[in-house]
């Protein structure tokens, strides 16, 4: 999944406690990209400790107008080649340097070379052929819409070239905090002060707010007992039913509910039973990410139930549900009910459409 961040040069430096927090969630590689004297500069490291990351941050990130990325491996080896940023275009072959950072999971073409990440495959198969003859298109609003719709809101890209031009794809799915834009709230201990809206008002007021925010301490908080969601992204209305305590406010939501069979062993690893399910690697990795983030109730969902949901609504719809779970927009029990009861999911999220309807549209 990872954490992707864009930083203006005026943003306050992150204290050690936030650097340690970021690293504790994403320790499989760090990279940064920025423009300097018309050149695109990229630096990468495989830090062994939070102190290694802090030293890299101080030397290469702090005070720069840049994008930086902390990796939590899903596809590909843990090495510098699979650290972000990735090259899209280069000066020798295309007359321009352009690179990309990615947060999320992509499911296209990964089986071709399992040593490479999903991002590497997406660039090789789609972005490089698309942009090689027209690199300026990467910074056109139509490109952001086209690619953003294709990859889904659970995926975010930041693209930069040597001139410093920057495009953030699916920016509205991220959050603002500490003078930064961050791609999610699950791959760090996001405080309540994060916002979907960029801070408004005078620049001096924004700087004071950012300074206060970065001096907050990361605080692990228990999930609230009552869950509901009203974001317009998911239809603009609250759930028809919400989970409170151990009962559903609408008993009909339990119709067709089947108790999930856990594919996890007591030790927390995937059992041999999972091998009988013919699943896309991406689906399995989403479930592993859920468990890795401590969501063990949601992690008891069977691979068969997840596959049934993805086959009905598509892998992007499943990834959206996972994103909502990781962002604490829905509870673990609510997640299980939605995935195992596609009818209930459709009733509560009208944006869900069966693949057959998507293809016919």
Wavefront OBJ file of the C-alpha trace (Angstrom):
o trace
v 0.000 0.000 0.000
v 2.650 2.581 1.077
v 2.489 6.294 1.848
v 2.913 8.964 -0.848
v 3.469 12.616 0.112
v 3.840 15.906 -1.751
v 5.650 18.680 0.073
v 6.019 22.392 -0.689
v 9.345 23.876 0.323
v 7.651 26.039 2.973
v 6.228 23.057 4.877
v 7.591 22.682 8.420
v 10.174 19.957 8.926
v 8.768 16.742 10.331
v 9.985 15.937 13.851
v 11.538 12.595 14.676
v 8.346 11.177 16.175
v 6.473 11.520 12.876
v 9.366 10.160 10.833
v 9.456 7.130 13.133
v 5.709 6.718 12.801
v 5.833 6.792 8.986
v 8.687 4.284 8.948
v 6.930 1.927 11.381
v 4.176 1.389 8.792
v 6.323 1.479 5.635
v 9.836 0.110 5.985
v 10.500 -1.431 2.553
v 12.203 1.537 0.913
v 12.105 5.328 0.662
v 12.492 7.635 -2.310
v 12.226 11.310 -3.193
v 11.983 13.286 -6.441
v 12.370 17.015 -7.098
v 13.482 19.420 -9.796
v 16.751 21.327 -9.557
v 18.243 23.552 -12.275
v 15.998 21.989 -14.890
v 16.946 18.431 -13.931
v 14.833 15.779 -12.261
v 16.656 14.542 -9.168
v 15.740 11.194 -7.622
v 17.216 9.559 -4.532
v 16.391 6.181 -2.971
v 17.347 4.224 0.122
v 16.535 0.916 1.820
v 16.646 2.108 5.442
v 17.214 -0.531 8.077
v 16.031 1.659 10.933
v 13.928 4.735 11.570
v 17.180 6.584 12.223
v 18.367 5.738 8.708
v 15.147 7.192 7.297
v 15.472 10.308 9.478
v 19.005 10.918 8.186
v 17.832 10.490 4.582
v 14.915 12.863 5.238
v 17.211 15.547 6.645
v 19.652 15.294 3.738
v 17.309 14.868 0.763
v 13.734 15.836 1.685
v 13.447 18.550 4.341
v 12.912 22.035 2.906
v 12.464 20.862 -0.690
v 9.540 21.243 -3.060
v 9.258 17.531 -3.688
v 7.337 14.286 -3.535
v 8.515 11.446 -1.348
v 7.358 7.885 -0.882
v 7.650 5.210 1.793
v 7.060 1.694 0.506
v 5.197 -1.221 2.028
v 5.828 -4.055 -0.426
v 2.909 -5.772 -2.159
v 4.340 -6.815 -5.555
v 7.984 -7.328 -6.470
v 11.209 -7.728 -4.558
v 12.355 -5.492 -1.724
v 15.205 -3.675 -3.453
v 16.154 -0.244 -4.758
v 14.795 -0.992 -8.234
v 11.333 -1.395 -6.731
v 11.572 1.750 -4.615
v 9.702 4.790 -5.886
v 10.061 6.905 -7.956
v 9.962 4.930 -11.196
v 11.167 6.321 -14.504
v 8.435 6.872 -17.088
v 10.532 8.714 -19.680
v 14.242 9.579 -19.880
v 16.230 12.310 -21.570
v 18.230 10.003 -23.847
v 15.253 8.171 -25.361
v 12.440 10.693 -25.062
v 14.062 14.115 -24.682
v 12.623 14.554 -21.198
v 13.020 13.056 -17.732
v 9.741 12.055 -16.063
v 9.109 9.873 -13.017
v 6.184 8.547 -11.018
v 5.338 7.558 -7.446
v 2.320 5.383 -6.618
v 0.217 4.472 -3.590
v -2.212 1.579 -3.925
v -2.375 -1.795 -5.631
v -2.688 -2.313 -9.387
v -3.668 -5.658 -10.867
v -2.665 -5.347 -14.532
v 0.134 -7.448 -16.025
v 1.910 -8.332 -12.799
v 2.332 -12.025 -13.621
v 4.696 -11.205 -16.505
v 7.606 -10.615 -14.100
v 6.918 -11.195 -10.414
v 10.246 -9.656 -9.418
v 8.849 -6.281 -10.544
v 6.237 -4.229 -8.751
v 2.723 -3.505 -9.966
v 3.804 0.116 -10.580
v 6.660 -0.965 -12.842
v 4.270 -3.073 -14.917
v 1.691 -0.284 -15.235
v 4.326 2.157 -16.475
v 5.796 -0.326 -18.956
v 2.430 -1.483 -20.282
v 0.448 1.770 -20.283
v 2.050 5.063 -19.266
v 5.294 4.897 -21.247
v 3.576 3.990 -24.550
v 0.927 6.633 -23.889
v 3.340 9.484 -23.055
v 6.451 8.718 -25.133
v 5.277 10.816 -28.101
v 3.389 13.428 -26.089
v 4.898 13.902 -22.605
v 2.982 17.164 -22.042
v -0.232 15.134 -21.864
v 0.818 13.927 -18.400
v 0.044 17.412 -17.056
v -3.251 17.958 -18.858
v -6.461 17.771 -16.766
v -7.856 15.198 -19.208
v -4.972 12.849 -18.383
v -5.692 13.095 -14.652
v -9.350 12.280 -15.272
v -8.626 9.450 -17.714
v -5.998 7.708 -15.594
v -7.717 8.480 -12.297
v -10.930 6.838 -13.445
v -9.038 3.837 -14.804
v -6.956 3.090 -11.692
v -9.725 3.923 -9.194
v -9.618 6.226 -6.179
v -7.776 3.663 -4.047
v -4.716 4.328 -6.249
v -2.876 7.650 -6.357
v -0.048 8.788 -8.650
v 2.329 11.721 -8.464
v 4.160 12.479 -11.728
v 7.017 14.989 -12.029
v 9.379 16.096 -14.803
v 12.706 17.923 -14.905
v 11.005 21.318 -15.188
v 9.241 20.666 -11.889
v 5.809 20.189 -13.430
v 3.792 17.974 -11.117
v 0.509 16.105 -11.530
v -1.250 14.387 -8.639
v -3.754 11.781 -9.827
v -6.741 11.174 -7.515
v -5.616 13.942 -5.194
v -9.125 14.292 -3.727
v -8.819 10.778 -2.285
v -5.918 11.901 -0.075
v -5.714 14.254 2.916
v -3.951 17.451 3.964
v -1.970 17.767 7.185
v 1.166 19.553 8.381
v 1.444 21.570 5.173
v 1.620 18.291 3.213
v -0.677 16.243 1.004
v -0.709 12.579 2.043
v -2.217 9.773 0.008
v -4.063 7.981 2.828
v -4.770 7.803 6.556
v -4.060 4.104 7.128
v -0.297 3.884 6.469
v 0.529 6.260 9.343
v -1.099 7.255 12.613
v -3.224 9.979 11.075
v -4.543 12.420 13.723
v -8.016 13.926 13.784
v -6.622 17.173 12.367
v -6.172 15.692 8.891
v -8.590 17.155 6.360
v -9.920 16.297 2.926
v -9.838 20.014 2.163
v -6.672 22.026 1.677
v -6.421 24.696 4.425
v -7.767 28.056 3.318
v -7.018 31.584 4.488
v -3.856 33.635 4.716
v -0.575 31.874 4.116
v 0.713 32.851 7.569
v -2.351 31.217 9.141
v -1.788 28.052 7.107
v 1.847 27.902 8.222
v 0.870 28.241 11.896
v -1.666 25.451 11.535
v 0.898 23.196 9.830
v 3.471 23.888 12.566
v 0.959 22.983 15.281
v -0.005 19.799 13.499
v 3.508 18.408 13.045
v 4.199 18.928 16.734
v 1.260 16.717 17.709
v 2.256 13.288 18.938
v 1.076 10.179 17.074
v -1.726 8.761 19.202
v -3.233 5.339 18.646
v -6.982 5.709 19.050
v -9.638 3.074 19.500
v -12.161 2.882 16.699
v -15.510 4.486 17.607
v -18.382 2.201 18.632
v -20.762 3.749 16.104
v -19.960 3.782 12.415
v -21.575 5.730 9.614
v -20.357 7.448 6.484
v -21.733 10.424 4.601
v -19.063 11.262 2.042
v -20.458 12.313 -1.338
v -17.902 10.006 -2.971
v -20.056 7.091 -1.829
v -23.407 8.492 -2.800
v -23.931 11.457 -0.473
v -26.201 9.724 2.065
v -25.725 7.829 5.293
v -26.063 4.084 5.462
v -29.569 2.702 5.539
v -28.262 0.680 8.459
v -25.337 1.327 10.791
v -23.548 -0.944 13.174
v -23.786 -0.142 16.859
v -22.356 -2.441 19.475
v -23.206 -6.007 18.467
v -26.535 -5.531 16.694
v -27.657 -4.268 13.303
v -30.272 -1.525 13.345
v -31.937 -3.169 10.345
v -32.310 -6.903 10.858
v -32.963 -7.463 7.152
v -29.282 -6.762 6.531
v -28.552 -10.234 7.888
v -30.558 -11.917 5.128
v -28.330 -14.170 3.011
v -25.485 -13.593 5.491
v -23.144 -16.545 5.840
v -20.543 -16.698 8.546
v -17.103 -16.382 6.949
v -14.628 -19.219 7.240
v -11.233 -17.896 8.212
v -8.360 -18.637 5.811
v -5.931 -17.694 8.589
v -4.138 -20.077 10.869
v -3.736 -19.332 14.549
v -0.268 -18.004 13.766
v -1.722 -15.410 11.409
v -0.500 -16.805 8.089
v -2.551 -18.014 5.139
v -3.600 -21.638 5.507
v -3.255 -24.339 2.869
v -7.022 -24.155 2.293
v -6.563 -20.859 0.491
v -4.741 -22.642 -2.338
v -7.974 -24.144 -3.590
v -9.345 -20.729 -4.481
v -8.489 -19.406 -7.912
v -7.838 -15.779 -7.010
v -6.024 -12.861 -8.514
v -2.822 -12.208 -6.546
v -4.032 -8.652 -5.976
v -7.131 -9.839 -4.119
v -5.009 -11.950 -1.790
v -2.635 -9.061 -1.160
v -5.476 -6.738 -0.171
v -6.576 -9.267 2.434
v -3.010 -9.559 3.694
v -2.781 -5.780 4.019
v -5.980 -5.786 6.086
v -4.489 -8.313 8.505
v -1.114 -6.535 8.565
v -2.933 -3.382 9.717
v -4.352 -5.195 12.724
v -7.885 -5.643 11.359
v -8.146 -9.249 12.457
v -11.949 -9.404 12.517
v -12.128 -8.279 8.896
v -9.228 -10.626 8.195
v -11.427 -13.647 8.984
v -13.348 -13.161 5.748
v -12.891 -16.114 3.429
v -11.029 -15.794 0.180
v -14.043 -17.347 -1.551
v -16.359 -14.570 -0.307
v -13.891 -11.889 -1.379
v -13.549 -13.503 -4.801
v -17.331 -13.702 -5.225
v -17.653 -9.983 -4.480
v -14.807 -9.057 -6.839
v -16.202 -11.235 -9.617
v -19.601 -9.535 -9.260
v -18.558 -5.886 -8.877
v -14.922 -5.890 -10.012
v -11.561 -5.710 -8.243
v -11.729 -1.887 -8.137
v -14.951 -2.053 -6.119
v -13.351 -4.513 -3.699
v -10.325 -2.237 -3.343
v -12.657 0.700 -2.562
v -14.241 -1.325 0.233
v -10.794 -2.169 1.602
v -9.793 1.494 1.420
v -12.897 2.511 3.378
v -12.116 -0.142 5.987
v -8.488 0.940 6.338
v -9.576 4.573 6.674
v -12.047 3.571 9.454
v -15.002 4.790 7.386
v -16.658 1.411 7.938
v -16.266 -1.078 10.776
v -14.727 -4.508 10.430
v -18.107 -6.188 11.041
v -19.768 -3.884 8.505
v -17.035 -4.732 5.975
v -17.680 -8.458 6.440
v -21.421 -7.988 6.020
v -20.992 -5.923 2.842
v -18.552 -8.327 1.200
v -20.480 -11.472 2.106
v -23.873 -9.961 1.238
v -23.570 -8.244 -2.163
v -27.271 -7.348 -2.114
v -26.836 -5.371 1.094
v -23.735 -3.745 -0.358
v -25.660 -2.596 -3.430
v -28.507 -1.253 -1.290
v -26.135 0.896 0.738
v -23.710 1.918 -2.001
v -25.572 2.708 -5.184
v -22.314 3.349 -7.021
v -21.684 -0.411 -6.971
v -22.588 -1.857 -10.345
v -22.171 -5.466 -11.495
v -19.442 -5.927 -14.099
v -22.048 -6.928 -16.689
v -23.782 -3.561 -16.240
v -20.422 -1.752 -16.393
v -19.599 -3.464 -19.683
v -23.013 -2.650 -21.137
v -22.812 1.035 -20.193
l 1 2 3 4 5 6 7 8 9 10 11 12 13 14 15 16 17 18 19 20 21 22 23 24 25 26 27 28 29 30 31 32 33 34 35 36 37 38 39 40 41 42 43 44 45 46 47 48 49 50 51 52 53 54 55 56 57 58 59 60 61 62 63 64 65 66 67 68 69 70 71 72 73 74 75 76 77 78 79 80 81 82 83 84 85 86 87 88 89 90 91 92 93 94 95 96 97 98 99 100 101 102 103 104 105 106 107 108 109 110 111 112 113 114 115 116 117 118 119 120 121 122 123 124 125 126 127 128 129 130 131 132 133 134 135 136 137 138 139 140 141 142 143 144 145 146 147 148 149 150 151 152 153 154 155 156 157 158 159 160 161 162 163 164 165 166 167 168 169 170 171 172 173 174 175 176 177 178 179 180 181 182 183 184 185 186 187 188 189 190 191 192 193 194 195 196 197 198 199 200 201 202 203 204 205 206 207 208 209 210 211 212 213 214 215 216 217 218 219 220 221 222 223 224 225 226 227 228 229 230 231 232 233 234 235 236 237 238 239 240 241 242 243 244 245 246 247 248 249 250 251 252 253 254 255 256 257 258 259 260 261 262 263 264 265 266 267 268 269 270 271 272 273 274 275 276 277 278 279 280 281 282 283 284 285 286 287 288 289 290 291 292 293 294 295 296 297 298 299 300 301 302 303 304 305 306 307 308 309 310 311 312 313 314 315 316 317 318 319 320 321 322 323 324 325 326 327 328 329 330 331 332 333 334 335 336 337 338 339 340 341 342 343 344 345 346 347 348 349 350 351 352 353 354 355 356 357 358 359 360 361
